[in-house]
Amino acid sequence: MALIASTAGAQVSSPSPAPQQALPAHPWDDRRLAPDERARLVVEQMTQDEKFAWLSGPMAININGGRKPEGAIGSAAYYPGIARLGIPAMQQTDASLGVGNLGDVRPGDNATALPSSLVLGASFDPAIATATGEMVGREARAKGFNVQLAGGANLVREPRGGRNFEYISEDVLLTGRLAGYSVAGIQSQGVVATVKHFVLNAQETGRVMVSSDLNEAAMRESDLLAFQIAIENGKPGSVMPGYNLVNGHYASENAFLLNTVLKGEWKYPGWVMSDWGATHSTEKAIMAGLDVQSGANLDAQDFFGAPLRAAVAKGSVSQARIDDAVRRQLRSLFAVGVIDNPPVAGQPIDYSANKLVAQRAAEGGIVLLKNEGDILPLAKGAKRILVVGQHADSGVLSGGGSSSVTPIGSIKVPGYELMGITSEKVYHPSSPLRAIQAEGSAAKVDFVDGKDLGAATRAAHGADVVVIFAEEWRAEGLDAQGLGLPDKQDELIDAMATANPRTIVVLESGGAVTMPWLAKVPAVLAAFYPGSGGAEAIAGVLFGRVNPSGRLPITFPASVTQLPIPAQRDPETTTSNPGTARKGSIFHVSYDREGADAGYRWYVRENLKPLFPFGHGLSYTRFDYSDLTVRPDGDAVVATVTVRNTGARVGADVAQAYVSLSGRGGFPVRLVGFDKVTLAPGESRRIQMRVDPRLIARFDSRAGSWRVAAGTYRLAIGRDAVTPILHADIALAQKVFRS
């Protein structure tokens, strides 16, 4: 309130009143307030019914006898808006690889399919993570969604895992950093992102029945640290635990993970939503830190409905806990801008531009594994090229399950049933045959599907080069059985290479595969699932329009005997999907054998030679490293090295820094830094990598702290995890700290 004072005898004129500004309709509309305060003010005005409407909900589609809620777009979940308070509905959709439109969720819907997250991991490129995240956020927002269930940050511990294609890598730093950038990209568009599946969701076989067991120290140094880095970098609005148990407790009701670590030590301010059909209790779950029961129609009962109301009434769950669960959701919606600027469905989407984003992501992540005799890039003057592969004339393979994205024109073949939805095997409408014809316009390009081995080998004779597209399909709820290619494709490749020694293999896979024919083929590309622009990206690498710069984000084992856990459980003896009758009982898989040394760390520790190591990837040019310096800088270590392009082509290199510490309390090898740089021929650049001290520390679970042991650490710059080029030693004093 303004007061006008006067002095006796003085003439005082009152200024003209300033134009009044419209007051906010609600106190929480004041954007100067912190998101937590705005959320608190809203919760104070909500009725109990309004609060409980946000604590559990079914899938927002016509499924299992249910009907899509009024107002729902048709997706994973819908939570009703509160018009009187100016709070929009929550519309949640899958997933990390684009805006999911599995089956008939939204008939006639179009969407852009990103390459698999393994391709993102192979890019080693935060800029690609940001750009693809932004694309997903834009597309989701234009469709009316405000929560994207995207941000896969599980480490790849089981190379045969069915959802490995949804995850970034087997490494802590690479996964944490790129997942964080991807999340930040999505949320920059005003859409909440979700990191998942917290934590140790390593296999699909028996995923609702398996307990992933690992001691705390090892978990802190590996899987938990990957999530911690992702959350620090991306600040996701939501976290989703997995279906699995962790050390005997379901992840969705694991108080150590959710309350002690996530919300306690890490002070995570957002909300924790269950996976769909992954809630198993009322009081235990909500008091352990779960805020929302997602996909309640897939659970044994609506645990966060009437049973939770009853628990509040009798005092076993406090009203404050209910308010906290709702406040956390509102806090994230305010923080990302959903409430101030809610999405409006039906906005125009430039699918051509988005497809180009997906294509560039694939170009940055395709890995050239082998290039004997520099057979690649293919000469523009090649006269006859034979393309082989069951669907290489029509599309590129994608992974199955809730992350499935089906652009218009996709080819769908029978897949399997997943939580009441038919999950087809989808080929994105990006034709390798047509892309190769376009890149090699002077060549005659023939095609055979390879089903008839005799016809295929006869066609190979006389071709200048044979390009085989080998495919290995993985899907949510389905682990690969072994690591060989299915449908006798190993035999096909062997026969084609015998018929024509200039045979190139392009792998479209959901993870690592073995290659019994490797010695017979001169070139192999790992394209994983390359997305909407995948064929164009592959053809660009084959003909040299794109200089390959991908580096393996996972180790390719020589055989399953090299794995820490070689044996696999028979999927027929257990239950892998929610909402399904259970077979047998809870079973345990211990990861203590490798402990914190997942992936390449295991191979180095055990002195095993894989088929291809983590970080491996070839280029059409050459790079050298020089002048490595390593120095302490406060709590961190800083490595500086010069990278030079000594070849004849522009290309991008990924400088990788690994640290090891020998002796008791040491560790075999850990990636502690990476930097992707594009250089012209003869160009050099001095790059600097700052090492997070947690990456060179061990966790003391009894003290609850990190400890950098006193000793001499070796930092190596390498082309992969097992091939050091330069190294330098640095002596560090003991240091104890909490993260």
PEWO-V610571 format. One record per pair of residues at least 24 apart in sequence whose ideal C-beta (glycine too) atoms are under 8 Angstrom apart, sorted by the first residue. I is the first residue (numbers start at 0). GAP is how many residues later the second one is. Records with the same first field share a line. If there is no record, write none. Layout:
# PEWO-V610571
I = GAP  GAP
This chain:
# PEWO-V610571
24 = 61
25 = 59  60
27 = 306
28 = 57  311
30 = 309
34 = 296  297  299  300
35 = 233  291  295
37 = 292  293  296  301
38 = 288  289  290  291  292  295
39 = 287
41 = 43  45  285  288
42 = 280  283  284  287
44 = 40
45 = 36  39  280
47 = 261
49 = 32  35
50 = 271  272  275
51 = 252  253  256  257  270
52 = 26  27
53 = 25  36  238  271  272  275
54 = 236  237  238  249  250  253  267  270  271
55 = 223  236  237  238  240  246  247  248  249  252
56 = 235  236  237  238  239
57 = 237  238  239
58 = 217  236  238  239  360
59 = 31  32
60 = 44  360
62 = 234  356  357  358
63 = 233  234  356  515
65 = 231
72 = 33  70  71  72  272
73 = 31  32
74 = 25  30  31  70
75 = 24  73  200  218  219  326
76 = 70  199  217  218
85 = 253
86 = 243  246  252
87 = 58  250  251  254
89 = 56  57  239  243
90 = 53  54  55  56  252
91 = 53  54  55  56  57
92 = 47  50  52  54  55  56
93 = 54  55  56  308  309
94 = 53  54  55  71  307  308  310
95 = 40  53  54  55  56  70  86  307
96 = 53  69  301  302  306  308  434
97 = 38  41  307
98 = 37  40  41  44  46  49  306
99 = 49  302  303  304  305
100 = 303  304  305
101 = 299  300  302  304  319  321
102 = 318  319  320  321
104 = 316
107 = 300
108 = 34
109 = 239  241  297  298
110 = 28  294  295  296
111 = 27  239  242  243  245  246  293  295  420
112 = 245  285  292  293  294  315  418  419
113 = 244  247  291  417  418
114 = 243  246  247  250  413  414  415  416  419
115 = 49  50  282  283  394  412  413  414  415
116 = 35  48  49  50  51
117 = 46  47  49  50  51  247  392  393  410  411  435  436
118 = 242  243  246  247  408  409  410  411  412  431
119 = 48  58  62  241  245
120 = 46  47  48  53  54  57  244  432  433
121 = 243  244  245  404  406  428  429  430  431  495
122 = 55  238  241  242  426  427  553
123 = 50  54  426  427  429  530  550  552
124 = 53  239  240  551
125 = 51  52  55
127 = 232  233  236  237
128 = 48  49  50  52  53  56
129 = 51  52  54  55
130 = 54  226  229  230
131 = 50  53  225  226  229
132 = 48  49  50  51  52  53  55  60
133 = 51  52  54  55
134 = 50  219  222  223
135 = 49  50
136 = 48  49  50  51  52  53  54  56
137 = 51  211  216
138 = 210  215
139 = 46  49  51  203
140 = 48  49  50  202  206
141 = 201  203  204  205  206  207
142 = 200  202  203  204  206
143 = 199  200  201  202
144 = 46  198
145 = 44  45  46  187  192  196  197
146 = 44  45  47  90  91  191
147 = 38  43  44  45  46
148 = 45  47  91  253
149 = 32  33  36  43  44
150 = 28  31  32  35  42  43  44  45  79  83  85
151 = 27  43  44  45
152 = 26  42  43  45  73  74  77
153 = 42  43  45  46  47  48  69  72  88
154 = 47  67  68  71  443  444
155 = 46  355  397  398  442  443
156 = 43  45  66  434  437  441  442
157 = 44  45  321  407
158 = 324  352  353  395  396  398  404
159 = 43  319  320  321  322  323  351  400  408
160 = 41  42  43  313  318  319  350
161 = 41  42  43  239  312  313  314  315  316  317  318  348
162 = 38  41  236  238  240  311  312  313
163 = 310  346  347  390
164 = 234  309  345  346  363  364
165 = 233  235  237  310
167 = 385
168 = 384  385  430  445
169 = 383  384  385  428  429  430  444
170 = 55  382  428  429  443  500
171 = 49  50  53  54  57  498  499  523
172 = 53  56  497  498  499  500  501  519  522
173 = 379  497  500
174 = 51  54  55
175 = 49  50  51  52  53  54  56  57
176 = 52  53  56
178 = 47  51  54  55
179 = 49  50  51  52  53  54
180 = 52  53
181 = 52
182 = 47  50  51  52  53
183 = 49  50  51
186 = 47  48  49  50  149
189 = 146  147  148  151  153
190 = 145  147  152
191 = 44  45  46  140  141  144  146
192 = 41  43  44  45
193 = 42  43  44  45  46  79
194 = 32  35  36  39  41  43  44  45
195 = 43  44  45  46  79
196 = 43  44  45  46  47  54  78
197 = 29  41  42  43  44  53  59  64  74
198 = 24  25  28  42  43  47  52  58
199 = 42  44  46  51  391
200 = 41  42  43  50
201 = 42  387  389
202 = 276  386
203 = 272  273  274  275  372
204 = 274  363  364  366  369  371
205 = 363  365  368  369  370  381
206 = 35  36  37  270  369  370
207 = 35  36  69  70  367  368  369  370  372  374
208 = 365  366  367  373  375  376  377  378
209 = 34  35  364  376  377  378  379
210 = 33  34  35  36  37  375  376  377  378
211 = 32  33  34  35  377  379
212 = 33  34  35  375  376  377  378  379
213 = 32  33  376  377  378  381
214 = 377  380  486
215 = 483  485
216 = 379  481  482  483  484
217 = 373  374  377  378
218 = 377
219 = 479  481
220 = 375  473  476  477  478
221 = 373  374  375  376
222 = 375
223 = 37
224 = 469  470
227 = 38  511
228 = 463
230 = 35  37
234 = 100
235 = 34
236 = 33  34  95  96  98  99
237 = 32  33  34  35  91  94
238 = 29  31  32  33  34
239 = 32  33  34  35  54
240 = 31  33  34  37  49
241 = 33  36
242 = 32  34  35  335
244 = 341
247 = 340
248 = 39
249 = 28  30  35
250 = 27
251 = 26  27  28  33  38
252 = 26  27  28  31  32  35  37
253 = 34
254 = 32  33  34
256 = 32
257 = 30  31  32
258 = 29  30
261 = 27
262 = 26
264 = 473  474
268 = 59  62  63  66
269 = 58  61  62
270 = 54  57  58  60  61
271 = 56
274 = 303
275 = 126  143  302
276 = 142  300  301  302
277 = 300
278 = 24  25
281 = 25  26  29  35
282 = 28  33  34
285 = 25  31  35  39
286 = 30  34
290 = 33  34  37  38
291 = 33  37
294 = 124  283
296 = 282
297 = 121  122  280  281
298 = 279  280
350 = 56
353 = 178
354 = 52  177  178
355 = 177
357 = 173  174  175  176
358 = 172  173  174  175  177  178
359 = 173  177
360 = 170
361 = 165  168  169  171  172  175  176
362 = 174  177  178  183
363 = 185  186  288
364 = 163  185
365 = 159  160  161  164  171  172  175  180  182  184
366 = 158  159  181  183  184  185  249  250
367 = 155  156  157  173  180  182  249  250  251
368 = 155  156  157  183  187  243  247  248  249
369 = 148  151  152  153  154  248
370 = 151  152  247
371 = 150  151
372 = 149
374 = 90  127  129  147  148
375 = 128  147  165  166  168  244
376 = 164  165  166  167  243
377 = 62  87  164  165  166
379 = 60  62  163
380 = 61
381 = 58  60  61  82  83
382 = 59  60  61  81
383 = 59  60  61  62  78  79  80
384 = 51  55  58  59  60  61  78  79  80  81  82
385 = 59  60  61  62  73  74  77  79  80  81  114
386 = 45  46  49  58  59  60  61  80  82
387 = 59  60  61  62  68  71  72  78  79  80  81  104  108
388 = 43  60  61  79  80  81  82
389 = 59  60  61  81  97
390 = 36  58  78  80
391 = 39  40  41  55  57  77
392 = 38  39  40  41  54  56
393 = 33  35  37  39
394 = 32  33  34  35  36  140
395 = 31  32  34  36  112  131  133  134  135  138  139  142
396 = 28  29  30  31  74  76  111  132
397 = 28  29  30  131  133
398 = 74  75  76  77  111  130
399 = 24  25  26  73  74  75  76  78
400 = 74  75  76
401 = 74
402 = 73
406 = 125
414 = 60
415 = 59  61  62
417 = 57  58  59  159
418 = 158  159  160
419 = 159
422 = 52  53
424 = 48  50
427 = 103  104  106
428 = 103
429 = 100  101  102  103  104  105  106
430 = 104
431 = 35  37  74  103  106  107
433 = 101
434 = 100  101  103  104
435 = 31  103  106
437 = 98  101
438 = 100  101  103  104  106
439 = 99  103
449 = 39  42
452 = 38  39  42
455 = 36  39  40
456 = 38  39  41  42
457 = 41
459 = 36  39  40  43
460 = 38  39
462 = 37  39
463 = 38
464 = 35  37  38  39
465 = 30  33  34  36  37  38
466 = 36  37  39  75
467 = 24  25  28  35  36  37  38
468 = 37  39
469 = 35  36  37  38  39
470 = 37  38
471 = 35  36  37  38  39  41
472 = 37
473 = 35  36  37
474 = 35
476 = 99  100
477 = 93  98
478 = 89  92
479 = 30  31
480 = 87  90
481 = 78  86
482 = 29  30  31  74  76  77
483 = 29  30  32
484 = 24  28
489 = 25  26  27
492 = 24  28
493 = 26
496 = 24
503 = 38
505 = 32  36
510 = 43
511 = 42  43  44  45  99
512 = 43
513 = 42  43  44  45  46  97
514 = 41  96
517 = 93
525 = 24  26
543 = 76
546 = 72  73  74  102  103  104  105
547 = 69  70  71  72
548 = 68  70  102  103  104  105  127
549 = 67
550 = 64  65  66  103  105  169
551 = 60  61  62  63  64  65  168
552 = 61
553 = 45  60
554 = 44  45  48  55  57  58  59  166
555 = 54  55  56  57
556 = 53  54
557 = 50  51  52  53
561 = 41  46  48
563 = 27  29  30  38
564 = 24  26  28
595 = 71
596 = 70  71
599 = 69  121  122
600 = 66  67  68  69
602 = 118  119
603 = 64  65  117  118
604 = 63  64
612 = 107  108  109  110
613 = 57  106  107
614 = 39  41  56  103  104  105  106
615 = 103  104
616 = 37  103
618 = 28  32  33  34
619 = 27  29  31
620 = 24  25  26  27  28  29  30  60
621 = 24  25
622 = 24  28  30  56
624 = 30  92  100  101
625 = 100
626 = 59
627 = 87  89  98  99  100
628 = 99
629 = 85  98  99  100
630 = 99
631 = 98  100
632 = 57
634 = 58  100  102
635 = 54  55  56  57
636 = 35  53  54  56  59  76  78  93  95
637 = 50  51  52  53
638 = 33  34  49  50  52  76  78  89
639 = 46  47  48  49
640 = 45  46  48  76  85
641 = 42  43  44  45
642 = 34  36  41  42  44
643 = 35  38  39  40  41
644 = 34  35  36  37  38  39
645 = 36
646 = 34
647 = 33
648 = 32
649 = 28  29  30  31
650 = 27  28
651 = 24  25  26  27
652 = 24  26
654 = 32  34  62
655 = 61  62  63  64  65
656 = 32  34  58  59  60
657 = 57  58  60  63  66
658 = 32  36  37  54  55  56  57
659 = 53  54  56
660 = 35  48  50  51  52  53
661 = 52
662 = 48
664 = 33  44  46
665 = 43  45
666 = 31
668 = 52
669 = 25  26
670 = 24  50
671 = 24  43
690 = 24
692 = 42  44
693 = 45
695 = 36
696 = 38  40
699 = 36
702 = 33
703 = 34
704 = 31  32  33
705 = 30  31  32  33
706 = 27  28  29
707 = 24  26  27  28  29
708 = 25
709 = 24
